[in-house]
Amino acid sequence: MEAVANLSTAENQYLTFMLSGEEYGVDILTVQELRGWEETTPIPNTPSFVLGVINLRGVVVPIVDLRDRFGLERMEYGPTTVVIIVKVQASGKERVLGIVVDAVSEVYDINKQDMQPPPDMEGSISIDFVTGLATMDDKMVILLDINKLVNEGILSKTNSAAAHTEAEL
């Protein structure tokens, strides 16, 4: 019985970051590294949120602007702009992807019991990528499922854009 109690109070660490004044978090185990903003090489026929690619020690890494992906107003990149390099499981294999955020905030230890489910928005707003909400230091942190975000919210949109372009040819 003790093992079950430990699982329900287990802490996960989340790296939090800012986007348009809101704080979001991803499981720190998915984070490979943090980098300052650098120009990307654009790739034709990709959605607007795919800024292009960078060469990261011999690996071509797509870079995604989360502000654009979430439908938020674009912002000039500056000294606090950060690219979070994450590793995710996609199509049965590990993929590396960079997500551009306004700034990195903190690392929090969050107990599962301290997480609240996202509100039911009755289909008006897609919250498929939100795993929960947690209150930390009197502020709400929106916790994201980065694997689901990449697989369903980025790769599926990128693949449908490519298929649409091929159909036009």
N, C-alpha and C positions, 0 to 999 in steps of 0.2 A: 504493500500500500504506500510505503514511503516513496518508492520510485515514481508512482503516479503523481504524488504531490509535488515532487521536484520538477516533473515535466510541465505541470500547469503554472509553476512560478518561474520557469526558466527564462532567463534574460537573453535577448538578442541585442546585438549592437547595431545601431543604425547611423550611417553618415547622413547628416542633414545638410540641405542646401537651400538657397533662396531663389525663388522665381517670382517676379512681379509682387514682391512684398510678402509672399506666403512661404512658409517653411515646409519642405518636403524631405522625406527620408527614404533611403534604400538600405537594404541589408548590407552591412559592411563586408560580409564574406564575398559579395559579388564585385567589390571594388578592387581593381588591379592597381591603379595609381591615379594621382591628380596631376594635371598639367595646366600651365597657363595657356591662354588663347594663342593660337597661331593660325595663319592662313591655311586654307585647305585647297586641294585640287578638285575643282568641280567635276561632277560626273553628269553627262547629259541624260535627259529623260528620267530624272528622279524627282520625287515630290519636293516641294519647297523647303520642308523641314530637314532634308538631307543636304547638308552644306557642302559635302564633298568627302574626300579622304585625306588621311595623312599617312606617312610612312613612320611607323613606330618600331624601330630596331628591326627592320626587314619585314614587318607585317603591315599590310595595307588595312587601315582601320577607318570605317565609315564614321563620320561625325554628324550628329543629329542635334538640332536646336530644339530643346524641349519647350521653349516659349512658343515657337511656331507650331510644334506638334500639338500643344495644348490649346491653341487658338488665342494665345495671349499676344499683346502688342509687342512688336519687335523693338529691340533696344540696341544702341551702339555698344559694341564690346569694349571693355576698358580694363584697367589694371586688376579689378576684382573678378573679372570673368574667368571661369575655370572650366576645363574639360575634365569630366570624370570618366576615366576609362574603366569600363565594366566588362566582366566575363559572364556570359549567359548561355543557357542551353537553348539551342534553336535547331529545329529539324534534326534532332538526335545527335547533334554535335555541339561542341563549345565554340562560341563566337565571341569576338572582341569588338566592342563598339564604344565610341566616345559620345557623351552627352554634354552639351554646353549649358551651363547654369550661370546665374548672375553672380553668385558667390557661395563658397562653402561655409557652413555655419559651425556645427559641432558634431561630436559623436556622443550618442545617448545610449544608455543601457535601458531597454524597455521590456518590462515583463508582459507576457501575453495577457495576463489578467488586467493590465492597465490600458490595453487597447480596446477601443470601441469600434463596432462595425461602422462602415460609412452609411450615411443616411440613404434611404430609399428615395430616389429622385423620379421614380415612375417613368423611366425611359426618356425624360427630357434632357438629361445630361448623362453622358457615358462615364461611369465610375468603375468600369471593369478592371482598371489597373490599380485601384486603391484597395489595399488590404485592410486598412484600418486607420483610426485616428487616435493620437495619444496627446495628452496634455503634459507638457514639460515646461517648467519654469513659467507657469501662467500663460503659456501660448500653445496653440494647437499645432501639431505636426501631422502632416498628411503622409502616411506611409504607403509607398508604392511597391507593387510586385514587378520588379524590373524584368524578370523573365517573361511575364505576360505582356508587359508594355512593349518589349522588343518583338516578341513573336506575333502578337495580334495587333498591336498598335503602330508598329513601325515596319517590320518585314512584310506583313500582309499588304500594307498600303504601298510599299515600294514595289512589291511584286505585281500588284494590280496596275500600278502606273506603267510598269514596263510592258505588261501584257497589252494594255490599252494602246501604247505607242506602237508595239509590233502590229497590232490589228490595223492601225492607220496606214502602215506601210503596205 
